[in-house]
Amino acid sequence: MELSTIIPHIEALIFASEKPLTNLEIVELINNAFGFMEERISLDQVDSCIEGIREKYQSEFYPFEMRQSGGGWQFLTKVEYHKTLAQLNGERFLKRLSNAAIETLAIIAYKQPITKGEIESIRGVNSDYSIQKLLEKELIIIAGRNEHMPGKPLIYATSKNFMDYFGINTPADLPKIREVLAEQMVEPTIINSGMFTSDVEEAKDESTLLVDSNGDLIINTTEMPEDKQADAGASDNDPGNIDEHTDEETPEI
């Protein structure tokens, strides 16, 4: 079968799919659609079609493009049209997350795989509730256990849904923190000897993450007593043990 005949079918599949489609999935779907034909579509043919479709929609004529996102191919609007589309969608999804949950999600995204104890060392407050909400919204997953830490605590990572929503294919596609800082999207906090405090309420009011001169997140081990750090793994062993809303956010209604 000619590639020019296959391409419209691939475009239709990707456009109509509710989730990103991989090349192998496209091969299977196309072959199922043309099951009456003796000649089977190969992976190399689909790869060539995908490249042709990508080049086609890179033209300025189209307001959208085909990109790898969330582990597969999707049609996404181009960056220059985001402000226009924001009038329709706004931040509808992110408004369902509190600042604490967004902060926790950012830490997991840039530090994954990471344990709850390590998250709390960076934030300086209990993060049980935030982690629970992120799990419920399927933005993060339990990726296993850290076999090298006492108690073998659970480790967390971002999910395919996270990558799909933010239009990236792997966590490596996230913008570097120093790039974000350069755009003044996040203001760095100057570190000095007097900034750490045992006052829990003051820690709760501090919403800015700590970064070093290179723009990397800093794990603050001085915020957590040694006994709490040693026990952090044990509290991670039961993901359902998240009853107390000790995070600084207010439970959503």
N, C-alpha and C positions, 0 to 999 in steps of 0.2 A: 504493500500500500504506500502511495506517495505521502511524504511528510506534509504536504499542503492539505491533504485530506484529513490527516490526524490532528493537526494543530487546532482547528475549530472545536473539536471534541474535547481536547485537553483544556482549552480556555473555558468551555462550558462547565466542565467538571469542577475546575478550581473556583470559578465564579459562584457556582451553586452550592458548593460544599460548606457545611457548618463548621468544619475544622480544617486546619492546614493539611494538604495532601502531599505525601512523599512521592518520589519518582516511582518506587516499587508499587505503591498503591495505584498510581495512575496506569502503570503497565497492566495490572490486574483488571482494573475497571474497563480499560479500552479493549482488552482481549475478550472480556465478558460481553461487551457491547457488540463486538464483531465475531462472536463465537462461530458463526456460520462459515467464516473464512478459514481456509487451510493455513494460510501464512499468518504466523503469530507476530505481534508487535514486540520488538526487543527493547531492552532497557536503553541501549545505545540510541535507538531511534527516538525514544521519549526524551533522553538527555538533549539531543539535537533540537527537538521541538521546543523544549523548555527554553533553550538558549535563544531560539528565534523569537519566541513570544516575549522574552525579557527585552530583547533589542527593540522589538516593535513598540512596546509601551514606554520606552525611554524617551520617545519623541515628545517634544514640548506640547504637541497637539493634545495629548492625553493627560487628564488631571490625576490619573492613578497609574500605578505600576505593579508589576508582579515581583514579589520578594519572598525570600525564605523567612518564615516567621513561625515560632512555636514548633520547629522541627519539620515543617513542610512548606508548601507554596501557597501564597494567598495574594489576592488583589488588594492593595492598600492605597489610599489616597497619598499623594505626594506631600512632602513637608510644607511646601509653600501654600497649600490650601487648608492647612490645619486651623488657622485663625477663622477662616470663613465657616468651616464646619463646626467649630466650637460654639457658634451661635445656635446650632441645632442640638448638639449633644452636651456642650459644656463639660463640666467635670462630674457628670452624673454618677459615674462609678466610684470615683475617688471620694466623693462626698459621703459615702457610706462608711469610710474609714476615718477613725479619729487620727489626730496628729501622732499620738503614741503608736498606733498601729502602722502608720506610714513610716514612722521613724524605725520601728522594729523591722519592717519589710525591707527598708533600705540597708540596714545592717546585715540582714540575712543575704540579700542580693550580692553585696560586695564582699562578704566574709565567708560565704558558704564553702563547704559544709561547716556549720557552727552549732554549738550546744547552747541550751538556754542559759547556763551559767555564764558563758562568754558574752552572750547578748546583754545580760544584766550587768556585766562588768563594764561594758561600753556605755549603757544607758544610765546606770547608777540607780535603777529602780526595778521592782519586780515586773516581769513581763509576761506572766502567765496568761492574763486576759487577752493581751494583744496577739500572742501566739495562737490562742484558741480561735480568735476571730479570723485570723489569716488562714488557719487550717480549714475553717468552715467555708470560707470563700474560695478555697482551693487555689490560693495564690502561693502557698508553700506546701511542702510535703515533708514527712518524716523519712529521711534518707538512710536511716540505719542507726547504729550506735558507735560511739567512740570507744573502741576496745582498749585504748591506751590510757584512759582516765578512770579514776576510782568510781565504782558504781556503773561504769559503762553507760553514760548518759546518752539520751537520744540526740541525734544531730538533724538539723533542719537545712533545707535547700529550697530554692524557688522551683515552681512547678512549670509544666508546659503551658498551663493557662496564663501564668505570669508572663512568659515569653511571648505568647500569642497576643495578650492585651497590649504589651508595650512594643510590639512589632520588632522583636529581636529573635534570632535563631538560637543563640547560646548565651550564657551569662557573660562570655568574653566580649559580646557586642555592646554591653553597657558602656555608657560614657565614663571615662576616667574621672575620678573625684577631682583631680586637679583641674580638669577641663570644666567641670561644673563650677568649681570655685572661681575660675577665671571669668566665667559669665556672671558671677555674683548671684548665683541662684542659692548658694549656701554661704553664710558668713562664718569664717573660721573663728574658733575661740582661742584666745591667747592663753597659754598654759603657764601658770605660775604656782609657786609653792603654797599660796594661800587660798587657792580656789576650791580645793577639795574640802568637803565638810561632812560631818556626821549627821548633820541636820537633815532628816529625811524630807521634810517639807520643802526645804530649799532645793534639794535635788529634784523634787517633783516639778518645781517651777522652772527648772532649766531644761529648755527644749532643744538647745543647740548641741550637736555632736562635737566631740573633740577630734581635731585633726592635727597631724604634725606638719612640718614645713614642706613636705612633699605632697600634702593633700591626702594622706592615707589615714583611715580611721585608727584611733588609739584605743586599745583595751585597757581600761583603768582598773587595775587590780587593787588599788588602794581604797576603792569605794566599798568593797565587800570584805567583811571580816574573814580571817582565815578559815574559821569553822564553817562559815556559809559557803566559801568556795569549795571546801572539801565535801560538803553535803549537797552541792548543786547537782551533781550527777544523780544522786538518789532521788531527788524530787522530779527528775526528768524521766524516771523509769515508768511512771504511770501518766500517760498523756491525758487521762481523764481527770486527773487530780487538779482541777482548775476551778475551784468553787469560789474562792475569795477574790473579789475584785480589788486587789491591792495595787493594780496599775493606776497611773494617774488619770486614765480616761474614765469617762462615765459610761456604764453599760448602755448599749444601744437598745432602743425600744422598738 
